[in-house]
Amino acid sequence: MRLLPLETKGTGVSQRLAGIALVCIFLAAALLRFSGLDWGARSLEGYTRDGKPLAVNQAGFQPDAEAINQAATTLSEGIVPTHVYGGQTYLFTSYGTVFLYLNRAAAVVGGAVLGFEPFGERVRDADLSRIAGRWVSAIACLVLVWIVWLIGRALFCVPGGLVCVGLAALSPMSVQAAHFATVDGLLALWFGAALWASLRILVKGQTRDYILAGLFVGLAVATKLNGLFLFLPLTLAHLFRQGHPLDPTSVLQVIKSRNIWIASGVLVLTWIVLTPAAYLDPVGYFAPDFAGPYHVTFSLRKTVESPAAHRGWLHMEGASTYLYHPFHVFPTGLGWMVQVCLFAGMVLAAVRRDRSLGLIAISFIVYYLLVARLPDKPIRFFVPLLPFIVPLAVYTLHELVSMRRLRSVGVVFCLLILAESGIRSTALASVYHMTDSRVEAGHWVKLNVPHGGKLMMERGHNSLRGLVSITRLATLTADMGQEFANSRHENLAREGHYSAVLESEFLSQVDYLVLSDDRIPTRRVRAAADDYYTRLFDGKLGFKLDKSFPMKASFFGLELEDESTDLNWTRYDHPTTYVFKRVGEPELYAEHPELEVYRLRTWQHTREVIQRAQKTKDITFFKLSLPAKYKARVGERHLAQKFYAFLKDPASLTGADDQLTAIREGATWRIKMD
């Protein structure tokens, strides 16, 4: 197992040829990662809202990157990142500090060179500060390619190492991570470095190898908590080096091992140094009064809740995430051939009992079992596994090439797998040079919706709320994810009941509708969503599709994404956006007169709807019967409490059924609540 010198003897590859290939691969990797880092900001050049230019953070692109950006901004006040929620300031702990510090440092250096204020309020300052964070990710992803080269060369000599570095360089999910100012690319670097150090422990077992491994694991934990996983390959390397990893005495030796304690000490020390809040404000860090969306305990709590309980997860409801990822996440983020070779490599590692590949395979399987159960942002959770995935995939190819009868087949597979990865990554990189579909839709709205026009937008991860004027237009934001989560009766959905509710509650109030594809995948799990979007696109709800702005990753016109592609792959950087315009009355009611009741044009209709809510135990009908101002004021949680109280005692609303008080709201009748 060679870890340092470039050796090519006996491999059939000259040192010069290997060097040229390596340089070409790194140039391709750099081009894919650094090209288009100004996406979003470039699309917003010349775009104004209410006469003022917009920065990327104001447009609402990539909410996680925005949260990190805001936390990094607070570092100007001290070394502990914070965030403001509900008017209160709390520690920011859902991510570690390493990326925040590097983002801040990159912005300071960039500001000194390019003349902008790091994390300033001006558009140029804000945009370049965000791009500085993307540079951190891109550099980390490029250095990871070098780490994979070291790992691949150590495992398979130079030819196999070149295939490894080629796959890492052309990995689509690594290219995407390089374009996000989030922690995933940096975390992948620490994963790769820790694996490299663990393999050194397996082969050499010197104290300095344990120190390096502990350092990289500590850096990973200080970047994101799931870096703790990396203590597994470190421990496995130590056990495998003993020769009998399953022997109880070997396990006992781990506890007694001086080197393991040294690695653990370096890990803890690194984390403590980089996480000052842990000792400066231990109560605020470990046991805060508030554990909301930017605290680590909130992230941990999400892991045990259902997909319907969290925004953006609903399209995963009922799906086995362990099976979902191989068919919807990995094909786009890795490629089908890489995935097939990956699983074959794990089988081979088990059959051949290869210690190095066995260590990598066990680590991959454990991480997959722990993380694949999470339905949120799956592609980003697996970016750090790239240095584990690539050697396992190349192991299959290495074994094919090593067999004389199958050598030509192995070479062909190597070329095909590199070609697929290259095509997919090149196609993805193309979207970062397109005008963002949300900005294009914003231009359309400015040109076509008159002053005072009524416009509806769907709430989501890529909403247009930050792009549209709230002074020139009358805007309505619909939380369709929540509506679909509530709409569970399939028979009622297929008959159009929920579509009628949504038309009455939202569409009837507006003349224009702008939406992205953020909620459309919910059609797979909710008949209500399928019926609603089918009728909407078919023009049955009084609107017609006036304009669509697609953003598709394509290779010379060949689109590589379809309806099976996971939503999280497209929602942040290349969603498709649609604009609808009212053309008349909905055909839905002419085709199904019985659904007219949901328009609440008479008090009798309102009473029928509230009775239906009681009969079907469906909160959707209950909410429809209530005044809009009341619903906006009390919020979804209070409405749910009111609904459950109503089911237990209908008189708890405002009185018995025949004593309900009605109020007029526009052209509708609603139940008076206060």
Residue pairs with C-beta under 8 A, 6 or more apart in sequence:
1 154
1 155
1 199
1 202
1 203
1 356
2 153
2 154
2 157
3 150
3 154
3 196
3 199
3 200
3 203
6 15
6 18
6 19
6 153
6 158
7 157
7 158
8 14
8 15
8 18
8 157
8 158
11 157
11 158
11 159
12 159
13 158
13 159
13 162
18 158
18 162
21 162
22 149
22 162
22 165
25 145
25 162
25 165
25 166
25 169
26 142
26 145
26 146
26 165
26 169
28 169
28 170
28 422
29 141
29 142
29 145
29 168
29 169
29 170
30 142
32 169
32 170
32 175
32 178
32 425
32 426
32 429
33 138
33 141
33 142
33 174
33 175
33 178
33 179
34 135
34 138
34 142
34 178
35 429
35 432
35 433
36 179
36 429
36 432
36 433
37 131
37 134
37 135
37 138
37 178
37 179
37 432
38 127
38 131
39 179
39 431
39 432
39 433
39 436
39 573
40 56
40 59
40 61
40 62
40 436
41 55
41 56
41 127
41 130
41 131
43 435
43 436
43 439
44 53
44 54
44 55
44 56
44 59
44 127
44 436
44 439
46 53
47 53
47 54
47 439
47 442
47 443
47 467
48 54
49 58
49 442
49 466
49 467
49 468
49 469
50 469
50 470
50 471
50 472
53 123
54 123
54 466
54 467
55 123
55 126
55 127
55 130
56 126
56 127
56 130
57 66
57 69
57 70
57 126
57 130
58 126
58 466
59 438
59 439
59 466
59 467
60 66
60 462
60 463
60 465
60 466
60 467
61 436
61 438
61 462
61 572
62 180
62 181
62 182
62 572
62 573
63 461
64 180
64 182
64 377
65 130
65 133
65 180
65 181
65 182
67 83
67 92
67 94
67 293
67 294
68 95
68 99
68 100
68 103
68 133
68 181
68 182
68 183
69 103
69 119
69 129
69 130
69 133
69 181
70 83
71 81
71 82
71 83
71 92
71 95
71 100
71 294
72 81
72 100
72 103
72 104
72 107
72 119
72 129
72 133
73 119
74 81
74 82
74 83
74 92
75 81
75 100
75 101
75 104
76 118
76 119
79 276
80 91
80 276
80 277
80 280
80 281
81 91
81 92
81 97
81 100
81 277
82 89
82 90
82 91
82 92
83 89
83 90
83 91
83 92
83 294
84 90
85 290
85 292
85 293
85 294
86 290
86 292
88 290
90 284
90 288
90 290
90 292
90 294
90 295
91 277
91 281
91 284
91 285
91 288
91 295
92 100
92 294
92 295
93 277
93 285
93 294
93 295
93 296
94 293
94 294
94 295
94 296
94 298
94 299
95 183
95 223
95 224
96 183
96 221
96 222
96 223
96 224
96 225
96 227
96 274
96 275
97 222
97 274
97 275
97 276
98 183
98 186
98 219
98 222
98 223
98 274
99 133
99 136
99 182
99 183
99 186
99 223
101 274
102 136
102 186
103 129
103 132
103 133
103 136
103 181
104 118
104 119
106 132
106 133
106 135
106 136
107 118
107 119
107 128
107 129
107 132
107 133
108 118
110 116
110 118
110 128
110 129
110 131
110 132
110 135
111 117
111 118
111 125
111 128
111 129
114 128
116 122
116 124
116 125
116 128
116 129
117 125
118 125
118 129
118 132
119 125
119 126
119 129
120 126
120 129
130 181
131 181
132 181
133 181
134 178
134 179
134 180
134 181
136 181
136 185
136 186
137 177
137 178
137 179
137 180
137 181
137 182
137 184
137 185
137 186
138 178
138 179
138 185
140 178
140 185
140 186
140 188
140 189
141 174
141 175
141 177
141 178
141 185
141 188
141 189
142 178
143 189
144 168
144 174
144 185
144 188
144 189
144 192
144 386
144 387
145 165
145 168
145 169
145 174
146 165
147 189
147 192
147 193
147 196
147 387
148 164
148 165
148 167
148 168
148 192
148 386
148 387
148 390
148 391
149 161
149 164
149 165
149 168
150 196
151 164
151 192
151 195
151 196
151 199
151 387
151 390
151 391
152 160
152 161
152 162
152 163
152 164
152 165
152 390
152 391
152 394
153 160
153 161
153 164
154 161
154 196
154 199
154 203
155 161
155 164
155 199
155 356
155 357
155 391
155 394
155 395
156 163
156 164
156 391
156 394
156 395
156 398
159 401
160 394
160 397
160 398
163 394
163 397
163 398
163 414
163 418
164 390
164 391
164 394
166 418
166 421
167 338
167 390
167 393
167 394
167 417
167 418
167 421
168 174
168 386
168 387
168 390
170 418
170 421
170 422
170 424
170 425
171 333
171 334
171 386
171 390
171 421
171 425
172 332
172 333
172 334
172 335
172 421
172 424
172 425
172 428
173 333
173 334
173 379
173 382
173 383
173 386
174 185
174 188
174 383
174 386
175 425
175 428
175 429
176 333
176 379
176 383
176 428
176 569
176 573
177 184
177 185
177 188
177 380
177 383
178 185
179 432
179 573
180 380
180 572
180 573
182 380
183 223
183 224
184 380
184 383
184 384
185 383
186 223
187 220
187 223
187 224
187 226
187 227
187 383
187 384
188 383
188 384
188 385
188 386
188 387
190 216
190 217
190 219
190 220
190 223
190 227
190 230
190 384
191 220
191 227
191 230
191 384
191 385
191 386
191 387
191 388
192 386
192 387
193 212
193 216
193 219
194 213
194 216
194 217
194 220
194 230
194 233
194 234
195 230
195 233
195 360
195 363
195 387
195 388
196 387
197 209
197 212
197 213
197 216
197 234
198 213
198 230
198 233
198 234
198 236
198 237
198 359
199 237
199 356
199 359
200 206
200 209
200 212
200 213
201 209
201 210
201 213
201 234
201 237
201 238
201 241
201 259
202 237
202 240
202 241
202 355
202 356
202 359
205 238
205 241
205 259
207 259
207 262
210 234
210 259
210 260
210 262
210 263
210 266
211 262
211 263
211 266
213 234
213 237
213 263
214 234
214 262
214 263
214 264
214 265
214 266
214 267
214 270
215 266
215 267
215 270
216 230
217 227
217 228
217 230
217 231
217 234
217 263
217 267
217 270
218 266
218 267
218 268
218 269
218 270
218 271
218 274
219 227
219 270
219 274
220 227
220 228
220 230
221 227
221 228
221 267
221 270
221 271
222 270
222 271
222 274
222 275
225 296
225 299
226 371
226 381
226 384
229 363
229 366
229 367
229 370
231 264
231 267
232 362
232 363
232 366
233 359
233 360
233 363
234 263
235 254
235 260
236 245
236 359
236 362
236 363
237 359
238 254
238 257
238 259
238 260
239 245
239 250
239 251
239 254
240 355
240 358
240 359
242 250
242 253
243 250
244 250
254 260
271 278
272 278
272 279
275 285
277 284
277 285
278 285
278 286
288 295
288 297
291 297
291 298
291 301
292 298
302 310
302 374
302 376
303 373
303 374
306 317
307 313
307 314
307 315
307 316
307 317
307 375
308 314
308 317
308 485
310 376
311 460
311 461
311 481
311 482
312 376
312 460
312 461
312 481
312 518
312 567
312 571
313 375
313 376
314 481
314 484
314 485
314 522
314 525
314 526
315 521
315 522
315 524
315 525
315 567
316 324
316 375
316 525
317 525
317 526
318 525
319 375
319 525
321 372
321 373
321 374
321 375
321 378
322 368
322 369
322 372
322 373
324 375
324 378
324 566
325 368
325 372
325 378
325 382
326 339
327 564
328 564
328 565
328 566
329 378
329 379
329 382
329 566
329 568
329 569
330 338
330 339
330 382
331 339
331 564
331 565
332 379
332 424
332 560
332 561
332 565
332 566
332 569
333 379
333 382
333 569
334 342
334 389
334 421
335 417
335 420
335 421
335 424
336 420
337 413
337 416
337 417
337 420
338 389
338 393
338 417
338 420
338 421
341 392
341 393
341 394
341 396
341 397
341 413
341 417
342 389
342 392
342 393
342 396
344 396
345 357
345 361
345 391
345 392
345 393
345 394
345 395
345 396
346 361
346 364
346 365
346 392
348 354
348 357
348 395
348 396
348 399
349 357
349 358
349 360
349 361
349 392
349 395
350 358
350 361
354 395
357 391
357 392
357 395
360 388
360 391
360 392
361 392
363 388
364 385
364 388
364 389
364 392
367 385
367 388
368 385
371 381
371 382
372 378
374 381
376 568
377 568
378 566
378 568
379 566
379 568
379 569
380 568
393 417
397 410
397 413
397 414
397 417
398 410
399 410
400 406
400 407
400 409
400 410
400 413
401 407
401 410
401 411
401 414
402 410
403 410
423 555
423 558
423 560
424 553
424 555
424 560
426 555
427 553
427 554
427 555
427 558
427 560
428 553
430 553
430 554
430 555
431 551
431 552
431 553
431 573
431 574
432 573
434 551
434 574
436 551
437 516
437 549
437 550
437 551
437 574
437 575
437 576
437 577
438 462
438 464
438 467
438 516
438 549
438 575
438 577
439 467
440 549
440 577
441 464
441 467
441 514
441 547
441 549
441 577
441 578
441 579
442 464
442 467
442 468
444 547
444 549
444 579
445 455
445 464
445 467
445 468
445 473
445 512
445 514
445 579
446 469
448 512
448 546
448 581
449 455
449 473
449 511
449 512
451 472
451 473
452 472
452 473
452 474
453 473
453 474
453 511
453 512
454 473
454 474
454 475
454 476
454 509
454 510
454 511
454 512
455 468
455 473
455 474
455 475
455 476
455 510
455 511
455 512
455 513
455 514
456 475
456 476
456 477
456 478
456 506
456 507
456 509
456 510
456 512
456 513
456 514
457 463
457 464
457 465
457 468
457 475
457 476
457 477
457 478
457 513
457 514
457 515
458 477
458 478
458 479
458 480
458 515
458 516
458 518
458 519
459 465
459 477
459 478
459 479
459 480
459 481
460 480
460 481
460 516
460 518
460 519
460 571
461 518
461 571
461 572
462 516
462 518
462 571
462 572
462 575
463 477
463 516
463 518
464 514
464 516
464 577
465 475
465 477
468 475
468 514
474 510
476 506
476 509
476 510
478 502
478 505
478 506
479 636
480 502
480 519
480 522
480 529
481 519
481 522
482 636
483 498
483 501
483 502
483 528
483 620
484 519
484 522
484 526
484 528
484 529
484 532
485 526
486 618
486 619
486 620
486 623
487 493
487 498
487 526
487 528
487 529
487 618
487 620
488 526
488 528
488 618
489 497
489 616
489 618
490 527
492 498
492 528
492 616
492 618
493 499
493 526
493 527
493 528
493 530
493 531
494 527
494 531
495 592
495 595
496 531
496 535
496 588
496 592
496 595
497 595
497 598
498 528
498 531
498 532
498 620
499 528
499 531
499 532
499 535
499 541
499 588
500 588
500 589
500 592
500 595
500 598
500 599
501 598
501 620
501 621
501 624
502 532
503 541
503 542
503 586
503 588
503 598
504 598
504 599
504 600
504 624
504 668
505 623
505 624
507 513
507 541
507 542
507 543
507 586
508 599
510 582
511 581
511 582
512 579
512 580
512 581
512 582
513 536
513 543
513 579
513 580
513 581
514 577
514 578
514 579
514 580
515 577
515 578
515 580
516 571
516 575
516 576
516 577
516 578
517 567
517 570
517 571
517 575
517 576
517 577
517 578
518 567
518 571
518 575
519 529
520 529
520 533
521 563
521 567
522 529
523 529
523 530
523 533
532 541
535 541
535 588
536 543
536 580
537 545
539 545
539 583
539 587
540 586
540 587
540 588
540 591
541 586
541 587
541 588
542 582
542 583
542 584
542 585
542 586
542 587
543 580
543 581
543 582
543 583
544 580
544 581
544 583
545 578
545 579
545 580
546 579
546 580
546 581
547 578
547 579
548 576
548 577
548 578
548 579
549 576
549 577
549 578
549 579
550 576
551 570
551 574
551 575
551 576
552 559
552 561
552 574
552 576
553 559
553 560
553 561
553 574
554 560
561 569
561 570
570 576
588 595
589 595
589 596
589 599
596 605
597 605
597 608
597 609
598 605
598 609
598 624
599 605
599 668
600 606
600 609
600 624
600 625
600 668
600 669
600 670
601 667
601 668
601 669
602 669
603 662
603 669
605 669
606 625
606 662
606 668
606 669
606 670
606 671
607 657
607 660
609 621
609 624
609 625
610 621
610 622
610 625
610 653
610 657
610 660
610 671
611 657
612 618
612 621
613 619
613 620
613 621
613 622
613 625
613 643
613 646
614 646
614 647
614 650
617 647
619 639
619 640
619 643
622 639
622 642
622 643
622 646
623 631
623 639
623 643
625 670
625 671
626 639
626 670
626 671
626 673
627 663
627 665
627 670
627 671
627 672
627 673
628 665
628 670
630 673
630 674
631 639
634 642
642 653
645 652
646 652
646 653
650 656
650 657
653 660
653 671
653 673
654 660
654 661
654 671
654 672
654 673
655 661
660 671
660 672
661 671
661 672
662 669
662 670
662 671
662 672
663 669
663 670
663 671
663 672
664 670
